[in-house]
Amino acid sequence: MAIDYRERIPNNVDLSGNRRLQRALESWQPNYLRWWDELGPADTQRDDVYLRTAISVESDGWANFGYVKMPDYRWGIFLSKPQAGRTISFGEHKGEPVWQEVPGEYRSALRRLIVTQGDTEPASVEQQRHLGQTCPSLYDLRNLFQINVEEGRHLWAMVYLLHAYFGRDGRGEADEMQERHSGDPDRPRILGAFNEPTPHWLSYLMFTYFTDRDGKYQLASLAESGFDPLARTCQFMLTEEAHHMFVGETGIMRVLQRTCEVMDELHTDDPERLRAAGVIDVPTLQRFLNLGA
């Protein structure tokens, strides 16, 4: 299923075949770009960044790599391929064909799940807005920006579902996601973890290790949904989410490794001496691990 990049909003859902939906999403897009400019990664709008862009939902060759200015990144709507004959695999409706439209009795619950998932995506971008100004390396900076643009695309995935399947209520919920902001005292994000500050890279690595791991299981459960458009949306999101967890896991490993190397060089575990040598001491690491877990 190739992705059509000729469209204003890249997609593989035949958006041009539904002009009403296309117009609604295109009217939502300017406010999204304004949000990215105001609350996305700080002081980077004019820089060329080496990023991965999805060009297909196939497992082989699904992405293209190249330099792009982040405001020009082509955020789009991508669903994995439908599975012929797929049935609901658990619960009261086990064995029944999956739903292509929202069942009335589950409309409210499904909408709330989609809104909550969608609300986390821009929240993490807002939390990480200033981290690019203190990045440990170019490698870390590129990983940060890759995660940021993919979180933005995951927001688009949820907004598409709200617009396409939940009518006026869904459009209203999509608009409200642009009005809430991480840590805002009046209009905070829905989940408390996404209102906490992420002021430095250790907190960021712990976030991508623990919170994104929790997010993976949330997406994995939604990928089994009886509502097929939601399941197919989350199946592709999981492809990108694996990289987010990789950043957290390998980042913490690098921090721990360097601390151990300096402890061995200095023959000490004294926190003051380790800090003076430019590494993070073990009690501090333990405190952040306890907080993240």
Buried (B, 14 or more C-beta within 10 A) or exposed (E): BEBBEEBEBBBBBEBBEBEEBBEBBEEBBEEBBEBBEEBBBEEBEEBEBEBBBBBBBEEEEBEEEEEBEBEEBBBBBBBBEBEEEEEBEEEEBEEEEBBEEBEEEBBEEBBEBBBBBBBBBBBBBBBBBBBBEEBEEEEBBBBBBBBBBBBBBBBBBBBBBBBBBBEEEBBEBBEEBBEBBBEEEEEBBBBEBBBBEBEEBBBBBBBBBBBBBEBBEBBBEBBEBBBBBBBBBBBBBBBBBEBBBBBBBBBBEBBBEBBEEBBEEBEEEEEEBBEEBEBBBBEBBEEBBEEBE
